[in-house]
């Protein structure tokens, strides 16, 4: 199946945080402490995360402290393709990325594992999640994981996917495709940033 991934630095930041600090720390520092069924779910999810990461275009914008300052510059200097709306305005490019249902299922099973662990006390997994989050009290690792997975699971409009598959060097969307783009963009931002009005507003500003 195909998902649509915008060249969105906020998404990439959240996506990469699934690997570091979460999966990397669990896999290399804590895995031996967990029951085998839990360890296996984490292994499969980590592998699935890697499969999705490798399927993404290498030039997607990573977050920097100047994310919002460079958004317009990045849009114009993208190494991918240029995307335009029906009135000629340049848009944040989206990329059709093929992922397997199994990969998303593995990530979903692992999320359930993490959510249950957050409700427990003194289990090895609950203690590991607490330890990983301790260096930064604002870091909500499981919530971040849930948001990214929700974004990855958004149904991608088939017509828009077909239009953007192998897009190069420029694509101009007609009115109908632009409406699909806007709807998907809004749902994508909502999945990642809802619940914090300031973050949501700043996130949406990347697309303006």
C-alpha positions in Angstrom: 0.0 0.0 0.0 1.0 3.6 -0.5 1.1 6.4 2.1 1.7 10.1 1.4 4.6 11.6 3.2 5.0 15.4 3.0 8.4 17.1 3.1 7.5 18.1 6.6 10.4 18.6 9.1 8.1 18.3 12.1 7.0 14.9 10.9 10.6 13.8 10.3 11.5 15.0 13.8 8.8 12.9 15.4 9.4 9.9 13.1 13.1 9.8 13.9 12.4 10.1 17.7 10.7 6.7 17.4 14.1 5.3 16.7 16.3 7.5 18.9 15.8 7.5 21.8 12.9 5.0 22.0 13.6 1.9 19.9 17.4 2.2 20.0 17.5 2.4 23.8 14.9 -0.4 24.3 16.7 -2.7 21.9 20.3 -2.1 23.0 20.0 -1.3 26.7 16.8 -3.1 28.0 15.7 -5.9 25.7 17.2 -8.7 27.8 15.1 -7.7 30.8 11.7 -8.2 29.0 9.6 -11.3 28.7 10.2 -12.9 25.3 6.8 -12.0 23.9 7.4 -8.4 24.6 11.0 -8.5 23.3 9.8 -10.0 20.1 7.1 -7.3 19.5 9.8 -4.7 20.0 12.2 -6.4 17.6 9.5 -6.6 14.9 8.4 -3.0 15.4 12.0 -1.8 15.2 12.6 -3.7 12.0 9.3 -2.4 10.6 10.3 1.2 11.5 13.6 0.6 9.6 11.7 -0.7 6.6 9.5 2.4 6.4 12.5 4.7 7.0 14.4 3.1 4.1 11.4 3.5 1.8 11.3 7.3 2.4 13.1 9.7 0.0 16.5 10.5 1.4 16.1 14.2 1.0 13.1 14.8 3.3 13.8 17.8 5.5 15.0 17.0 9.0 14.2 19.3 11.9 16.7 22.0 12.9 16.3 24.9 15.4 15.6 27.1 12.4 12.8 24.8 11.0 10.2 27.6 10.6 12.7 30.1 9.3 13.9 27.9 6.5 10.6 26.3 5.5 10.2 28.6 2.5 13.8 28.2 1.5 13.6 24.4 1.7 10.5 24.4 -0.4 12.3 26.2 -3.2 15.5 24.3 -2.9 14.1 20.8 -2.6 16.1 18.0 -4.3 12.9 16.2 -5.1 10.3 17.7 -7.3 8.3 21.0 -7.3 4.6 20.9 -6.5 2.2 23.7 -7.5 -1.4 24.4 -6.8 -4.0 25.4 -9.4 -3.1 29.1 -9.1 0.6 28.5 -9.5 1.5 28.7 -5.8 4.3 26.4 -4.7 3.3 23.7 -2.2 5.1 21.4 0.2 5.8 18.3 -1.8 4.3 15.0 -0.9 5.8 11.6 -1.8 4.0 8.4 -2.4 5.9 5.8 -0.2 5.1 2.1 -0.3 4.8 0.4 3.1 3.5 -3.0 4.0 0.4 -3.6 6.1 2.6 -6.0 8.2 4.9 -3.1 9.1 2.0 -0.9 10.3 0.5 -3.9 12.2 3.8 -4.5 14.0 4.1 -0.8 15.0 0.5 -0.9 16.2 1.0 -4.0 18.3 4.1 -2.4 19.9 2.1 0.8 20.6 -0.4 -1.2 22.5 2.4 -2.8 24.5 3.8 0.6 25.4 0.4 2.0 26.3 -0.3 -0.9 28.7 3.2 -0.5 30.2 2.4 3.2 31.0 -0.5 2.0 33.1 1.7 -0.4 35.1 4.2 0.1 37.9 7.6 -1.6 38.4 7.5 -3.8 35.3 10.7 -3.9 33.4 9.1 -2.2 30.3 7.4 0.5 32.4 10.7 1.2 34.2 12.6 1.3 30.9 10.2 3.8 29.3 10.4 6.0 32.4 14.2 5.8 32.4 14.4 6.7 28.7 12.2 9.8 29.2 13.9 11.1 32.3 16.6 13.2 30.7 13.9 15.5 29.2 10.7 15.8 31.2 8.9 17.3 28.2 9.6 14.2 26.1 6.4 12.1 25.8 7.8 9.2 23.9 4.7 7.0 23.7 2.5 9.9 22.8 4.9 10.9 20.0 4.9 7.3 18.8 1.1 7.3 18.7 0.9 10.5 16.7 3.4 9.3 14.1 1.6 6.0 13.7 -1.7 7.8 13.3 -0.2 9.9 10.5 1.3 6.9 8.8 -2.1 5.2 8.9 -4.1 8.0 7.2 -5.8 6.8 4.1 -4.1 8.4 1.1 -6.4 9.6 -1.7 -5.8 7.2 -4.7 -6.0 9.9 -7.4 -3.5 12.1 -5.6 -1.1 9.1 -5.0 -1.3 8.2 -8.7 -0.5 11.8 -9.7 2.5 12.0 -7.4 4.0 8.5 -8.0 7.4 9.2 -9.6 6.7 12.9 -9.8 9.5 14.9 -11.5 10.5 17.6 -12.0 7.3 19.5 -11.6 3.6 18.7 -10.9 0.7 21.1 -11.0 -2.5 20.0 -9.3 -5.9 20.7 -10.7 -8.8 21.9 -8.5 -10.0 18.4 -7.6 -6.5 17.1 -6.7 -5.7 20.3 -4.8 -8.8 19.8 -2.7 -7.5 16.3 -1.9 -4.1 17.7 -1.1 -5.6 20.3 1.3 -7.7 17.7 3.1 -4.9 15.3 3.5 -2.5 18.0 4.6 -5.0 19.1 7.3 -5.6 15.6 8.6 -1.8 15.0 8.6 -1.1 18.1 10.7 -4.0 17.3 13.0 -2.7 13.8 13.6 0.7 15.0 14.6 0.0 18.3 16.4 -3.6 18.3 17.7 -4.0 19.1 21.4 -1.4 21.9 21.5 -2.8 25.0 19.7 0.6 26.7 19.4 2.4 23.7 18.0 -0.5 23.0 15.6 -0.5 26.6 14.4 3.3 26.6 13.8 3.1 23.3 12.1 0.4 24.5 9.7 2.5 27.6 9.0 5.0 25.3 7.2 2.5 24.8 4.5 1.6 28.4 3.9 
